Amino acid sequence: MASIEDYSSTRGTLVISLDVLRDKLCSLFKKQFPDAEISINERRSAILEIRIFFTSEVFMEAYVNGITGKKSFALVEKGKRIWGYDNYRYWHHHPIEKPENHIPCDEPSLEKIVNEVHRVLTRYKK
């Protein structure tokens, strides 16, 4: 669990450090999906891209820009988003039933994202 030292304040909003976010997200996915392969790309200590591969064609992509605050979590199949959350303009959800839709929501916790990916993949495999 992150401690208060792992956060910084930006315009009155607590922001978790990229290192802590990376470690927490990877830990949650490894626990829920022990066979998944994880690829991490960090640029300029400000941009974090993580891909968690479930198969050769299905992966979860997490993108966080520490400068702009942009966050995106997308489940991708064959190069196309099939589910996700992001904060482009405002926080919204892309449901698996209609991933092109934008359903307004609050920022999801990392735990919620991992649990929903598990639920979506379990249901989607059927």
C-alpha positions in Angstrom: 0.0 0.0 0.0 1.2 3.5 -0.8 2.2 5.8 2.0 1.7 9.6 2.1 5.3 10.0 1.1 4.5 8.4 -2.2 2.2 11.2 -3.2 2.8 14.8 -4.2 0.3 17.6 -4.4 -0.6 19.2 -7.7 -3.1 22.1 -7.6 -4.7 20.6 -4.5 -4.9 17.1 -5.9 -2.9 14.2 -4.6 -0.9 12.5 -7.3 0.8 9.2 -6.9 4.4 9.0 -8.2 5.0 7.1 -11.4 7.3 4.6 -9.6 4.7 3.8 -7.1 1.9 3.5 -9.7 4.1 1.2 -11.9 5.0 -1.1 -9.0 1.4 -1.2 -7.7 -0.2 -1.8 -11.1 2.3 -4.5 -12.0 1.9 -6.2 -8.6 -1.9 -6.3 -8.9 -1.8 -7.7 -12.4 0.9 -10.3 -11.5 -1.3 -11.4 -8.6 -4.5 -11.7 -10.7 -2.8 -12.9 -13.9 0.4 -14.8 -12.9 1.1 -16.0 -16.5 0.8 -12.6 -18.2 3.9 -11.0 -19.6 4.5 -7.4 -18.7 6.4 -4.8 -20.8 7.3 -1.5 -19.2 8.4 1.6 -21.1 9.4 4.8 -19.2 10.4 8.0 -20.9 11.9 11.1 -19.4 10.8 10.1 -15.9 7.4 11.5 -16.9 5.7 9.0 -19.1 4.9 5.4 -18.2 3.5 2.9 -20.6 2.8 -0.6 -19.4 1.5 -3.5 -21.5 0.3 -6.7 -19.9 0.0 -9.4 -22.5 -2.6 -12.1 -21.9 -2.2 -13.6 -25.4 -0.3 -12.6 -28.5 -3.4 -10.5 -29.6 -4.9 -9.4 -26.3 -3.2 -7.0 -23.9 -3.9 -4.3 -21.4 -2.2 -1.0 -22.0 -1.8 1.6 -19.2 -0.5 5.0 -20.1 0.3 7.7 -17.6 1.8 11.1 -18.4 3.1 12.7 -15.2 3.3 16.1 -16.7 -0.1 16.5 -18.3 -2.0 14.1 -15.9 -3.3 12.0 -18.8 -4.2 8.5 -17.8 -5.5 5.7 -20.0 -6.2 2.0 -19.3 -7.3 0.1 -22.4 -7.9 -3.6 -23.1 -6.8 -4.1 -26.7 -7.5 -7.0 -29.0 -5.9 -7.2 -32.5 -4.9 -3.5 -32.2 -8.4 -2.2 -31.3 -9.6 -1.1 -27.9 -12.4 -3.3 -26.6 -12.7 -1.9 -23.1 -11.2 0.8 -21.0 -11.0 4.0 -18.8 -9.3 7.3 -19.6 -9.4 10.9 -18.6 -9.2 12.6 -22.0 -11.3 15.7 -21.3 -13.0 14.0 -18.3 -12.9 10.6 -16.7 -15.0 8.1 -18.6 -15.4 4.4 -19.2 -15.5 2.5 -22.5 -17.7 -0.6 -21.9 -17.0 -3.9 -23.6 -20.5 -3.8 -25.1 -19.8 -0.5 -27.0 -16.2 0.5 -26.5 -16.7 3.6 -28.6 -19.0 5.0 -26.0 -17.9 7.5 -23.3 -19.7 6.9 -20.0 -18.7 9.6 -17.4 -17.3 8.2 -14.2 -15.0 9.0 -11.3 -11.4 8.0 -11.5 -11.2 4.2 -11.0 -8.8 2.7 -8.5 -6.1 0.5 -9.8 -7.7 -2.4 -8.0 -11.0 -1.7 -9.8 -9.3 -1.7 -13.1 -7.5 -5.0 -12.5 -10.7 -6.6 -11.2 -12.8 -5.4 -14.2 -10.1 -6.6 -16.7 -10.4 -10.0 -15.0 -14.2 -9.9 -15.3 -14.1 -8.8 -18.9 -11.6 -11.4 -20.0 -13.5 -14.2 -18.1 -16.8 -13.2 -19.8 -15.2 -12.4 -23.2 -13.5 -15.9 -23.4 -16.9 -17.6 -23.4 
